[in-house]
Structure formats: structure tokens, C-alpha cells
């Protein structure tokens, strides 16, 4: 081996080993001081990627647990409210039972009724309870919480309906409107109005004159008359009734409870009919099988004829549909837009509590397109006023009837075509109806045979139809937000249908107001009373309208079908417990038993949902434990093992430094030879 001065190979080797050992020692020291296995992304690139996803999943899991725990807390608060409601209902049923004791006098029953009323107020308070400003009870919309950290699976419905569906708080808005514009009164020609409120037994008499008549109020103009009526009602302790003026100068009397008003004319004041007061009370809706049920749309739910389903369209519009087909609609799994396009659904008004068909006026063009043949990959396309289906032709599916149904859905969902026509189907026939009455459209169809069969699609019928409504049907007019009762073309409920061009036609439609009724909003039929045409009464769970003047003793509506027409309505079958105008005598023990059963069922649903969420929480906690363990295996250093490695690297660094020193000293031999 040569002895050289410029190159010290052994020292180079020793230096490289020292650097390598020092690097390993530094890494080991960093791991031990940080507790982390991955201190440098270059050490385990794949492991670092997995670790990043694990950590994100852990964070989502923690938040999902919090969400579920909050949902459980919400349900626990709701359960407490339901428990309190059950206690209230239990006591109310006791009071009702005690009131049936024949040994109790009227004062005793009044005491029971007073407590009953206070408990009604408590039920109303319970109904308004919330959790972090989120209502505990909502008849129209449930809540949904996600019990999985992926944000999509494990949806759990938190029910907010049930109990108060049965006890629902109704808003009565009875109105009485003069038939003509207000006419001024004076000392010789005036009118006397007698108000009564049967619910609370209050009454008031208002004389509209000019002040000269003793006890009268100024009726010289409608503004003075309104002030005088409202002052007199307030003085009589009647806060539920008020007077106002309509947009066309008519006097309007509105009440939040049932009331009656009688008019006595003095002199020649408006002698044909006095003020011409006529009932304009709240209307209801068409249904098919008994009382309609209202549901929030669920794509996997089943719906039956007569059900009312509410939901939100893709554009954010909230609408409601009545199921008109006899066959059950099974869970479609489709969007609300697709559900709305089904031929067995009819759109109702767009309120959250809908019950009436939407009024459509005038004459509309109707085209019938008959599809035949078809199979395999054959396609069918529809063009209206030069506009084809945005999504392209519809492919043959199973049979012609199914294919037509798919065409109906495609047309009604098409942003352009749906503004021109509304599609429906009848077997192999595709029916297109003009959206706007009085307008024409040009439709054509194309069938393309792609080897499946002799497919054809031809416009076989073009006709004009006038929309009609059965006498007794209730419709909703989108243009003014009011409900109308169909009186028939003759205006006397005698014919089967009407073809009016406007729901405001007073000869063919009776205005029912802007909201929906319950049975409690109408007086029960009284065999001792006389009734005038268009008077509405409740009888045996239904509403009836008089088709002419009826004298007392003419017979109950269910027997005297010649004089009474049953409204096609969907009304609540029981009095509202939340309406304080209803007292202990308005409910039977059977009613209260039903209410208690509903409350018990609602609480059981609450308990079941709590159980599911508790189970979901346990799963989330288990997943969290396993995710943390998996994360630890990738991220955390094994201190015992790493300490051993640290000790080894520490010794190697010291040894390398010592050997490097020895290697550097070896050049001293060459120096000694040169001396």
C-alpha cells in the first residue's frame, strides 16, 4: 500500500460513515422528541398519503359524533315535551270523564271546563317549544341527520310530526262581505247590525246612522262606519271580530272565531238587501277516499289515492300534489320533479297545507299522439312549436305504456316544452294539453325503428276542451290566492259541472276565502233553523252547502240530498284541541283516547329514533377507535424500538468520529519520514 499525502482514503470512508450515522442519529432523536414516526415526507410517501386521509376521516368522525349527540339531545328534549303533553291529555280525559257525572251541576262542569281551557293553553305552549330555535314539532317538515362521517350514508329522519297532526292548531278566518259598495246612512235610513259569538256567548249591537239615532255610530262614510263597528265590538269585549274595507269599497267583517251577524234595515236604506251581507267563509278541498293525508315527499315512500304530497321542485318552488290514481304509487326512487310528472298526480295550490285543485280557466288545445309497435333500441321523439326534447329521443322501454310514461316525464321536466304543453298519458296515447288556455301549438312526433319493431307515433287527434269542475268541488285560483266552491253552470249546484272561464264568476263559484277550514269553523246543522242558499253547515264529519232556501224541519243533509250538496272536502275529522274556542263539551272521551294513543305512538317513534341514533353513535365511536389505531400505526413512533436504534446510532457516531480522528492522524507517518 502506497503512503501518500494528498489523498487520505481511509479518512474519507470514516467521514462518510460519520455523516451517515449522524443523520440516522438526528432522525432517531427527532422521532423520540416528537413522538412521530414520519418526520420527513420522503421516508414513506404512500404512508403519508394514507395518514392524511386517516386524519381527515378522524376529524369528520368526531364532528359526526357531535351531530348525532346533538340530534339525540334534540330528541330527548322533544321526548320531554311529548311526555308533558301526555300528562296534559291524561288530565283532560279525566276532566271529560268527570264532566259526564250526572250528579255534577253546570257550575261544576264550568270549573272542569276552565281547567280544560288552561290545559289547552299548555298544549299550545308545548307545540311552540324549540331546541336552539329549531321547532320541536312541525306538521310539514321533518329533520334529517347524517350518522356517517362520509356525509351521505346513514341518513336518520327525526320526526317532528304525529302528535300535533292530530291536535293541529287551525287558523279560522271567517269573513262576511257586503254584496255592494258601502252606502252612507243617515238619521232616517240606517241599518242595525247584531253580532253574536256562540263560542264565548258575547254579543254586540251596532247602529249605523248619523249620530242622531240614540246609541248609533257615524255611518256617513265607510271609514267612520269601520271605526264605529270596531269601537262597539271592543266595548262588548269581542276582540276576535273586526271590520275593514275591501279593495273595491265593500265592508268586510273578519273573525278568528265563528260568529253570526244579522241586519235590520230602517227606512229605505239600500232597501233591496240592506248591506247585502253574505257569508264568505273558509273553504276546503277535494279528496277521493275520506280525509286526505298530507305528507312530505319521500322518494322511497308509497302513496295512495287521496293522499296529498308536498315537496320542493328543482327550481326551489314548493308545490303539492293530490294522488288521483286508484293504484298505490310505490316508492319511485325519483326526484320530486319526476314524481310530479306522473299521470296519477294532480297539482294543488302551493301552500304548505294544500287541499284544493288548481283552477284552470278557458279552452285548451289537446293533441293525442298514439304510439304503436316498438322494441329493442327504437326511439320516440316529440317536437312542439319546433322545440324537441332537450335530452334527446326516449328509448323504447319494456312496452308501449311504459315508454309513453317515460315520454310524459321527459316532456314535463323539459325546461322549454313544459312551458308550452302539459303531458299526460292513457295507455298507448300521449296527451298534450296547452299550458295557457286559448293558445294553439303545433306538435309532431317521430318514431325511429332501430331494429326493435315497426314503431310509429302519429298525432291522431287534435281537439279543444273546456275545463270543467263538478258542483261541490273546491278549487284554488293561483291568480288571487283564494279558494272557490263550484256552484255549477246554473249557479244552483244542480248540474254536474261548470265551464266558467274565471273562478271569480260569482254565478258559478262561491268565494271561500284565502285559507282552509276544519269542521269547527262551521256551525253544526240545526234542524230548528232556516237556511239560505250557499249557507254551509257541518254534519256527521262533512260539510254541506244549501242549494236553495231551506225551511227548518226539512231534514238533515245526509237525508235531504235534494236541498244539500256535500262539499268534496278534506277537513280535519276532530275539533282542534289547540283552538281555545273549543271547550270540554266539544270532545268525547273517545276523542281524547285517540289523542292519547297518537301521543303514545309519537313518543314510541321518538324512542325508536333515539335508539337508532344511539346505535349509530356507538358505531361512530367504534370506527373512531379503529381509525385512531390505524393512524397510530402509521404516525406514532415505538419508543422502545426507537430508543434501541438511537443508542446504536449514538455509539456508531462516536466510533466514526474516533476512527476519523485516527485516520487523519495516519498522515503523521509520512511527515516523520520527511524529517
C-alpha positions in Angstrom: 0.0 0.0 0.0 1.4 3.4 -1.0 1.9 6.1 1.5 0.6 9.4 0.1 -0.1 12.9 1.4 -2.7 14.4 -0.9 -5.3 11.7 -0.6 -6.4 10.0 2.7 -8.9 7.4 1.5 -9.4 5.8 4.9 -10.3 9.2 6.4 -12.9 9.7 3.5 -14.5 6.4 4.3 -14.6 7.2 8.0 -16.1 10.7 7.3 -18.8 9.2 5.1 -19.7 6.7 7.9 -19.7 9.6 10.4 -22.1 11.7 8.3 -24.4 8.7 7.7 -24.5 7.7 11.3 -25.0 11.3 12.4 -28.0 11.6 10.0 -29.6 8.5 11.4 -28.9 9.7 15.0 -30.6 13.0 14.2 -33.7 11.3 12.7 -33.9 9.0 15.7 -33.6 11.9 18.0 -36.3 13.8 16.1 -38.7 10.8 16.3 -38.1 10.3 20.0 -38.5 14.0 20.7 -41.7 14.4 18.6 -43.3 11.0 19.1 -43.9 10.9 15.3 -42.7 8.2 13.1 -43.0 10.2 9.9 -40.8 13.3 10.3 -39.9 13.6 6.7 -42.3 13.1 3.7 -39.6 11.3 1.8 -39.4 8.5 4.3 -42.8 6.9 3.4 -44.6 8.7 0.6 -47.5 6.2 0.4 -47.9 6.0 4.1 -48.0 9.8 4.4 -50.9 9.9 1.8 -52.9 7.3 3.8 -52.1 9.1 7.0 -53.5 12.3 5.6 -56.8 10.6 4.7 -57.0 8.8 8.1 -56.6 12.1 9.9 -59.3 13.8 7.9 -61.6 10.8 8.5 -60.9 11.0 12.2 -61.8 14.7 12.3 -65.1 14.1 10.3 -65.9 11.2 12.6 -65.6 13.5 15.7 -67.9 16.1 14.1 -70.4 13.4 13.0 -70.4 12.1 16.6 -71.2 15.6 17.8 -74.0 15.9 15.2 -75.5 12.7 16.4 -75.2 13.6 20.0 -76.9 16.9 19.3 -79.7 15.0 17.4 -80.1 12.8 20.5 -80.3 15.8 22.7 -83.0 17.3 20.4 -85.0 14.1 20.6 -84.6 14.0 24.4 -86.0 17.5 24.7 -88.8 16.6 22.3 -89.5 13.4 24.4 -89.8 15.6 27.5 -92.3 17.8 25.7 -94.3 14.8 24.5 -94.2 13.3 28.0 -95.6 16.6 29.3 -98.3 16.6 26.6 -99.3 13.1 27.5 -99.7 14.2 31.1 -101.9 17.1 29.9 -104.0 14.8 27.7 -104.4 12.3 30.6 -105.7 15.1 32.9 -108.0 16.3 30.1 -109.5 12.9 29.7 -110.1 12.8 33.5 -111.8 16.1 33.3 -114.0 15.0 30.5 -115.0 11.8 32.3 -115.8 13.7 35.5 -117.9 16.2 33.4 -120.2 13.3 32.4 -121.2 12.6 36.0 -125.0 13.2 36.2 -124.6 14.5 39.7 -122.5 17.4 38.7 -124.3 20.7 38.1 -123.5 23.3 35.5 -121.2 25.2 37.8 -119.1 22.1 38.5 -118.8 21.5 34.7 -117.8 25.1 34.2 -115.0 24.6 36.7 -113.8 21.5 34.8 -114.1 23.4 31.5 -111.9 26.2 33.0 -109.1 23.8 33.8 -109.6 22.2 30.4 -109.0 25.5 28.8 -105.9 26.2 30.8 -104.5 22.8 29.7 -105.3 23.7 26.1 -103.0 26.7 26.5 -100.3 24.4 27.9 -100.6 22.2 24.8 -100.2 25.3 22.6 -97.1 26.3 24.5 -95.7 22.8 24.1 -96.4 23.0 20.4 -94.3 26.1 20.2 -91.2 24.7 22.0 -87.9 24.7 20.2 -84.3 23.5 20.5 -81.7 26.1 19.6 -84.6 27.9 17.7 -85.4 24.8 15.8 -89.1 23.9 16.3 -89.7 20.6 18.1 -92.9 20.0 16.2 -93.6 20.7 12.6 -96.5 19.1 10.7 -94.9 19.6 7.3 -91.2 19.0 7.5 -89.0 16.5 9.4 -85.3 16.9 10.1 -82.6 14.6 8.8 -79.2 14.0 10.4 -76.3 12.0 8.8 -74.8 9.4 11.1 -71.8 8.6 9.0 -68.5 10.6 8.6 -68.8 10.4 4.7 -71.7 12.9 4.8 -74.0 10.9 2.6 -74.9 7.5 4.1 -76.7 6.8 7.3 -79.4 9.4 7.0 -81.7 9.3 10.0 -85.1 11.0 10.0 -86.0 13.0 13.1 -89.8 13.1 13.2 -91.4 16.4 14.1 -95.0 15.4 13.2 -97.5 13.0 14.6 -98.8 14.4 17.9 -99.8 17.8 16.6 -101.0 16.4 13.3 -104.0 15.2 15.3 -104.1 18.2 17.6 -103.3 20.7 14.9 -103.8 24.4 15.5 -106.2 25.7 12.9 -106.5 29.4 11.9 -110.1 30.2 11.3 -110.7 33.3 9.1 -114.4 33.6 8.7 -115.4 36.7 6.6 -118.7 38.4 5.9 -118.6 40.8 2.9 -121.2 43.2 1.7 -122.5 42.4 -1.8 -122.2 46.0 -2.9 -120.1 49.0 -2.1 -120.8 50.8 1.1 -123.7 53.2 1.1 -123.9 56.1 3.6 -126.5 56.1 6.3 -128.4 58.9 8.0 -131.0 59.5 10.7 -133.9 58.3 8.5 -132.2 55.5 6.5 -130.0 53.3 8.6 -129.2 49.7 9.5 -128.7 47.8 12.7 -126.1 45.0 12.9 -126.4 42.3 15.7 -123.2 40.4 16.3 -123.0 37.1 18.3 -120.1 34.8 19.1 -121.6 31.5 20.1 -118.3 30.2 21.4 -118.0 32.7 24.2 -121.6 33.8 24.4 -120.8 37.5 23.7 -122.9 39.9 21.6 -123.0 43.4 20.3 -125.4 45.7 18.5 -124.1 48.4 16.2 -126.5 51.0 14.7 -125.0 52.7 11.6 -126.7 56.1 11.3 -125.5 59.6 11.6 -125.3 60.0 15.4 -128.9 61.4 15.7 -130.3 58.0 16.4 -129.8 57.1 20.1 -126.8 54.7 20.5 -125.8 54.9 16.8 -122.3 55.4 15.4 -121.5 57.5 12.4 -122.2 55.7 9.1 -121.9 58.7 6.8 -118.9 57.0 5.1 -117.2 53.6 5.3 -114.2 54.9 7.3 -116.4 56.2 10.0 -118.5 53.0 9.9 -115.5 50.8 10.3 -114.3 52.8 13.3 -117.7 52.7 14.9 -118.1 49.0 14.4 -114.7 48.2 15.8 -115.2 50.5 18.8 -118.6 48.9 19.6 -117.1 45.4 19.3 -114.2 46.3 21.6 -116.6 47.8 24.2 -118.6 44.5 24.2 -115.4 42.5 24.8 -115.3 41.0 21.4 -111.7 41.1 20.3 -111.9 38.3 17.7 -114.0 40.2 15.2 -113.0 43.4 13.3 -114.2 45.5 10.4 -112.2 46.6 7.4 -112.6 47.8 3.8 -112.1 45.7 0.7 -110.2 47.0 -2.3 -113.5 47.7 -4.1 -115.1 49.7 -1.3 -117.1 46.9 0.4 -117.4 46.5 4.1 -115.6 43.3 5.4 -116.2 41.7 8.8 -113.5 39.2 9.7 -113.4 36.9 12.7 -110.9 34.5 14.2 -113.8 32.5 15.7 -117.2 31.5 14.5 -119.7 34.4 14.6 -123.1 35.4 13.3 -124.3 38.8 12.0 -127.9 39.8 11.5 -129.1 43.0 9.8 -132.3 45.1 10.4 -133.0 47.9 7.9 -134.8 51.1 8.9 -136.3 53.3 6.3 -135.3 52.8 2.6 -131.6 52.4 3.2 -130.3 50.1 0.5 -133.8 48.6 0.6 -133.1 45.8 -1.8 -130.9 44.0 0.6 -129.6 46.3 3.3 -125.8 45.9 3.4 -126.3 42.7 1.5 -124.2 40.7 3.9 -123.3 37.3 2.7 -121.0 34.6 4.2 -117.6 34.3 2.7 -116.1 31.6 4.9 -113.0 29.5 4.6 -113.1 26.6 2.1 -111.6 23.2 1.8 -110.5 20.7 -0.7 -111.2 17.9 -2.9 -110.3 14.4 -1.8 -111.0 10.9 -3.0 -111.2 8.5 -0.2 -112.3 10.2 3.0 -110.0 12.6 4.7 -106.8 13.3 2.8 -103.5 12.8 4.5 -100.6 15.2 3.8 -97.0 14.0 3.5 -93.6 15.5 2.8 -92.3 13.8 -0.3 -90.1 10.8 0.2 -88.7 9.0 -2.9 -89.0 5.6 -1.3 -92.4 6.0 0.3 -95.7 4.6 -1.0 -98.7 6.9 -1.6 -102.4 6.0 -2.0 -105.4 7.7 -3.8 -106.4 10.8 -1.9 -103.0 11.4 -0.3 -101.6 14.9 -0.6 -97.8 15.1 -1.1 -95.7 18.3 -0.7 -92.2 18.8 -1.9 -89.7 21.2 -3.5 -89.0 21.4 -7.2 -85.5 21.7 -8.7 -86.1 25.5 -9.1 -87.0 25.9 -5.4 -90.7 26.1 -5.9 -92.7 24.4 -3.2 -95.8 22.5 -4.6 -98.3 19.9 -3.5 -99.9 17.1 -5.5 -103.0 15.0 -4.9 -102.8 11.3 -5.8 -105.7 10.7 -8.1 -105.0 7.2 -9.4 -106.6 4.2 -7.8 -103.4 2.2 -7.7 -100.8 2.8 -5.0 -97.7 4.7 -6.1 -94.9 2.6 -4.8 -91.5 4.2 -3.9 -90.2 5.5 -7.2 -86.7 6.5 -6.0 -87.1 9.5 -8.3 -86.8 13.3 -7.7 -89.9 15.3 -6.7 -89.9 16.8 -10.3 -90.2 13.3 -11.7 -92.9 12.4 -9.2 -94.9 15.5 -10.1 -94.9 14.4 -13.7 -96.7 11.2 -13.0 -100.1 10.9 -14.7 -101.7 9.9 -11.4 -100.8 13.2 -9.6 -102.7 16.5 -9.8 -101.1 19.7 -8.7 -102.8 21.5 -5.8 -102.2 25.0 -4.6 -98.6 25.8 -3.5 -99.3 26.3 0.2 -97.8 24.0 2.9 -101.2 22.7 3.8 -102.9 22.2 0.4 -106.3 20.7 -0.2 -107.8 22.2 -3.4 -107.3 21.6 -7.1 -105.6 24.5 -9.0 -108.2 26.3 -11.1 -107.5 26.3 -14.9 -109.7 28.5 -17.0 -111.0 28.6 -20.5 -110.4 26.4 -23.6 -107.2 24.5 -24.2 -105.9 22.7 -27.2 -105.4 19.0 -26.7 -103.3 16.7 -29.0 -103.4 12.9 -28.7 -100.4 11.0 -30.1 -100.8 7.3 -30.4 -97.6 5.1 -30.2 -97.6 1.6 -31.7 -95.0 -1.2 -32.2 -91.5 -0.6 -31.0 -88.9 -2.7 -29.3 -85.2 -3.0 -28.7 -83.4 0.3 -29.3 -86.3 2.0 -31.1 -86.7 5.7 -30.1 -89.6 8.2 -30.0 -89.2 12.0 -30.2 -91.7 14.8 -29.7 -91.5 18.3 -31.2 -93.7 21.2 -30.1 -93.5 24.5 -31.9 -90.2 23.5 -33.3 -88.7 22.5 -30.0 -87.5 18.9 -29.5 -86.8 17.1 -26.2 -83.6 18.6 -24.7 -82.4 15.2 -23.6 -83.0 13.6 -27.0 -85.4 10.9 -28.0 -86.8 8.5 -25.5 -85.8 4.8 -26.0 -88.4 2.0 -26.0 -88.7 0.6 -22.5 -90.4 -2.8 -21.8 -93.7 -1.9 -23.5 -95.6 1.0 -25.2 -97.4 2.0 -22.0 -94.1 2.3 -20.1 -92.5 4.1 -22.9 -95.4 6.6 -23.0 -95.0 7.2 -19.3 -91.3 7.9 -19.8 -92.2 10.4 -22.5 -94.7 12.1 -20.2 -91.9 12.5 -17.6 -89.4 13.8 -20.1 -91.8 16.4 -21.5 -93.0 17.7 -18.2 -89.4 18.1 -17.0 -88.2 19.7 -20.2 -87.5 23.4 -19.5 -88.9 24.5 -22.9 -91.7 22.1 -23.7 -93.2 22.2 -20.2 -93.9 25.9 -20.7 -96.0 25.2 -23.8 -97.8 21.9 -23.0 -98.5 19.6 -20.1 -98.2 15.9 -20.9 -100.3 13.0 -19.6 -101.0 9.5 -20.8 -103.7 7.0 -21.3 -102.4 3.6 -22.3 -100.5 3.9 -25.6 -101.8 7.5 -26.0 -99.6 10.5 -25.2 -101.8 13.5 -24.5 -100.5 17.1 -24.8 -102.6 19.9 -23.4 -101.8 23.6 -23.8 -100.5 25.2 -20.7 -102.2 28.5 -21.5 -105.8 28.4 -22.4 -106.8 30.0 -25.7 -103.4 29.3 -27.3 -102.6 26.9 -30.0 -99.5 24.8 -30.5 -98.0 22.6 -33.3 -96.9 19.1 -32.2 -95.3 16.4 -34.3 -93.8 13.0 -33.4 -91.1 10.8 -34.8 -90.6 7.1 -34.3 -87.2 5.7 -35.3 -87.0 2.0 -36.0 -83.6 0.7 -34.8 -84.4 -3.0 -35.4 -86.8 -3.4 -32.5 -90.1 -3.4 -34.4 -92.5 -1.4 -36.5 -92.5 1.7 -34.3 -94.9 4.5 -35.2 -96.0 7.7 -33.4 -98.8 9.7 -35.0 -100.8 12.7 -34.0 -104.3 11.1 -34.2 -106.5 13.7 -32.5 -106.4 17.5 -32.2 -109.3 19.0 -30.2 -110.2 21.8 -27.9 -111.5 21.1 -24.4 -113.1 23.3 -21.8 -112.1 22.5 -18.3 -114.9 21.6 -16.0 -115.5 21.2 -12.3 -118.1 19.1 -10.5 -120.6 21.0 -8.5 -119.4 21.0 -4.9 -115.8 20.8 -5.9 -113.3 23.2 -4.3 -110.7 24.9 -6.5 -107.8 27.2 -5.8 -107.1 30.2 -8.0 -103.4 30.9 -8.4 -104.1 34.4 -9.7 -105.6 35.7 -6.4 -104.7 33.1 -3.8 -108.4 32.3 -3.0 -110.5 29.2 -2.7 -113.8 28.8 -4.5 -116.7 26.4 -4.2 -118.1 25.3 -7.6 -121.8 26.2 -7.8 -122.4 24.7 -11.2 -123.2 26.4 -14.5 -126.7 27.2 -13.4 -125.4 28.5 -10.1 -127.7 26.2 -8.0 -125.5 23.1 -7.6 -128.0 21.2 -9.8 -125.7 20.3 -12.7 -122.7 18.0 -12.7 -120.1 20.5 -13.9 -119.3 24.1 -14.8 -117.2 25.5 -17.7 -116.6 29.0 -16.3 -113.7 31.0 -17.7 -113.0 32.6 -14.3 -113.2 31.4 -10.8 -114.3 34.9 -9.8 -117.6 34.3 -11.7 -120.0 34.7 -8.8 -122.8 32.9 -10.6 -120.7 29.7 -10.9 -118.3 29.9 -8.0 -118.7 30.9 -4.3 -115.6 32.5 -2.8 -114.4 30.7 0.3 -111.5 32.9 1.4 -107.8 32.5 1.5 -107.2 29.7 3.9 -108.5 26.2 4.6 -111.2 25.1 7.1 -111.8 22.5 9.7 -115.2 21.3 10.8 -115.1 23.6 13.8 -115.2 26.6 11.6 -118.8 25.9 10.6 -121.9 25.7 12.7 -123.4 22.3 13.1 -126.6 21.6 11.3 -129.6 22.7 13.4 -133.0 21.2 12.4 -134.8 24.2 14.0 -133.1 26.8 11.9 -133.9 28.2 8.4 -131.0 28.3 5.9 -130.4 30.3 2.8 -128.8 29.4 -0.4 -125.0 29.0 -0.1 -125.1 28.5 3.7 -122.6 25.9 4.8 -123.0 23.6 7.8 -121.1 20.8 9.3 -122.9 17.5 9.8 -121.6 14.0 10.5 -118.0 14.8 9.8 -118.7 16.5 6.4 -119.6 20.0 5.1 -122.8 20.7 3.2 -123.9 23.7 1.2 -127.6 24.7 0.8 -128.6 24.8 -2.9 -131.7 26.9 -2.1 -133.5 28.4 0.8 -134.4 25.6 3.3 -137.0 25.8 6.0 -136.5 24.2 9.4 -137.5 20.6 9.7 -136.7 19.9 6.0 -134.4 17.1 7.1 -130.7 16.6 7.9 -128.2 17.0 5.0 -127.5 13.3 4.8 -131.2 12.5 4.3 -132.3 15.6 2.3 -129.9 15.3 -0.6 -132.2 17.4 -2.8 -131.5 20.5 -0.8 -128.0 20.0 0.4 -124.8 19.3 -1.6 -121.8 17.7 0.1 -118.6 19.6 -0.5 -115.8 17.5 -1.9 -113.6 18.4 1.1 -110.7 17.2 3.1 -111.3 18.5 6.6 -109.9 17.6 10.0 -112.2 15.0 11.5 -112.0 16.2 15.0 -112.1 19.6 16.8 -108.7 21.1 17.4 -107.5 20.8 21.0 -105.3 23.8 20.3 -108.2 26.0 19.4 -109.2 27.6 22.7 -112.7 28.3 21.3 -113.4 24.6 21.7 -114.3 23.6 25.2 -114.7 20.3 27.2 -118.2 19.7 25.6 -116.7 19.7 22.1 -114.8 16.5 22.7 -115.8 13.0 23.6 -113.9 10.5 25.8 -113.2 8.6 22.6 -111.7 11.7 21.0 -109.3 12.1 24.0 -108.5 8.4 23.9 -107.5 8.8 20.3 -105.3 11.8 21.1 -103.6 9.9 23.9 -103.0 7.0 21.5 -101.5 9.3 19.0 -99.3 10.9 21.7 -98.1 7.4 22.8 -97.3 6.4 19.2 -95.4 9.6 18.7 -93.4 9.0 21.8 -92.6 5.5 20.7 -91.4 6.8 17.4 -89.2 9.3 19.2 -87.8 6.5 21.4 -87.1 4.3 18.3 -85.2 7.2 16.6 -83.2 7.8 19.8 -82.3 4.1 19.8 -81.1 4.2 16.2 -79.1 7.3 16.8 -77.5 5.8 19.9 -76.6 2.7 17.9 -75.2 4.9 15.2 -73.2 6.8 17.8 -71.7 3.5 19.1 -70.7 2.6 15.6 -69.1 6.0 15.1 -67.2 5.6 18.4 -66.0 2.1 17.3 -64.9 3.4 13.9 -63.1 6.3 15.7 -61.2 3.8 17.9 -60.1 1.8 14.9 -59.2 4.8 12.8 -57.1 6.2 15.6 -55.3 2.8 16.0 -54.6 2.6 12.2 -53.5 6.2 12.2 -51.1 5.5 15.2 -49.5 2.6 13.4 -48.5 4.9 10.6 -47.8 8.1 12.6 -46.6 7.2 16.1 -43.0 6.1 17.0 -42.4 2.9 19.0 -40.3 4.5 21.8 -38.7 1.2 23.0 -37.6 0.2 19.5 -36.5 3.7 18.6 -34.5 4.0 21.8 -32.5 1.0 20.8 -31.9 2.4 17.4 -30.9 5.7 19.0 -28.4 4.0 21.3 -26.9 2.2 18.3 -26.6 5.3 16.2 -25.1 7.2 19.1 -22.4 4.6 19.5 -21.8 4.5 15.8 -21.4 8.3 15.7 -18.9 8.2 18.5 -17.0 5.3 16.9 -17.0 7.0 13.5 -15.6 10.2 15.0 -12.9 8.4 16.8 -11.9 6.4 13.7 -11.9 9.6 11.6 -9.5 11.1 14.1 -7.3 8.0 13.8 -7.4 8.2 10.0 -6.4 11.8 10.0 -3.5 11.1 12.4 -2.1 8.4 10.0 -0.6 11.1 7.7 1.8 11.9 10.6 3.8 8.8 9.5 4.6 10.5 6.2 5.7 13.6 8.0 8.1 11.7 10.2 9.8 10.2 7.1 10.4 13.6 5.7 12.2 14.9 8.8 
